[in-house]
Amino acid sequence: MQCQYVNGVLAVDGVPLEDVAARFGTPCFVYSRAAIEARFRAYDAAFGTRAHRVCYAVKANDNLSIVRVLERLGAGFDIVSGGELERVLATGAAASDVVFSGVGKTAAEIARAVAAGVGCLNVESAAELARIADAAAAANRPAPIAIRVNPDIDAGTHPYISTGLKENKFGVPLDEARRLYREAHASRWLEPRGVACHIGSQLTSIAPVVDAVREVVALAEELDAAGIALEHIDVGGGLGIRYQDEQPPAIGTLVEALLAVVPARYTVVMEPGRSIVGESGVLLTRVEYLKAAAARNFVIVDAAMNDLLRPALYDAWHEVRPCREPAADAVTLDCDVVGPVCESGDFLARGRRLAVVPGDLLAVMSAGAYGFAMASNYNARPRPPEVLIEAEGARLVRAREQVGELMRDELARLRDD
């Protein structure tokens, strides 16, 4: 994303963020279509002539326009709920381009996925495998599956987004995976297509990912020798982005390392999310008040933890930039940037140095992933709009919620009214 000061005003791909805020208000999420397209193409090109499928992890940002942008580029989609399946299908994507992951698929979600014809269901337990077989039998349609293996490898990331250790809820151990593949192979209603792993998110090191993939490749080779031939190796996603001082590997470097351990006869499935959309987005917010307390200074803004949960949930760091470049002699303030939600954990940034006054517009950077997707209506706050910057300028791709909409489906009457 081209996010830089132009004549002293912060702009995304040449569009001044002050203009976006004037049109759509604040808080407001803003995304760069060019940045999203460039990141997807980087993944796709890195595979060269090797058979592959880049499946965007919809949970990172499920806005229909973003999903549609990626569908037009030829992406597949990694989903973790029935709702995400419906969102993907609503954009015109084919169900066969969908990988359904997730540890808690309901019977209804599985039945819908089987009926729709999803490309693969990534299985997380023996009970889920049985449930898929029942759904496939009821639909009279065999279901394509892959077992997600938990390799017990430390991804070196935040514990809340680590998924490849034995204490995590995800996947099954290797020994159990072997047994489940034998069961699936013997079933009329299950078609083993691949083997999967995913050890975590915001990964900044290649070695743990390669170690995990090496284990699932060894399992695939073992199964092949036993007469269970698989078509693909699902290497997961999780490549990190730079929020502060992280140094994640380049996309091409990661893909090259993975291809080195996956035999060419397997199609490689990869499921990036954050690394496609994360750095494409900013959250715009307006300064309401400056407040000096005994222990610290607060910049109180109109965005809050319900808009961007990552700082409160993970103590995550997001850069905060004034949308008008401060003068060289501007007075700076050591401060925390906080929102109006009634929680001490409601902060967007802590320990920053900013030159701001009430009314200033700020941009919270790298907010394209797990921003709006994790937003809520806590404190009866409507969720913000989403805006996509395209060649033609800024386009509204989700309208701001209104308070009346939040109450639309509620009943205020009592039985004795």
Order of alpha helices (4+ residues) and beta strands (2+ residues): beta-beta-beta-alpha-beta-alpha-beta-alpha-beta-alpha-beta-alpha-beta-alpha-beta-alpha-beta-alpha-beta-alpha-beta-alpha-beta-beta-alpha-beta-beta-beta-beta-beta-beta-alpha
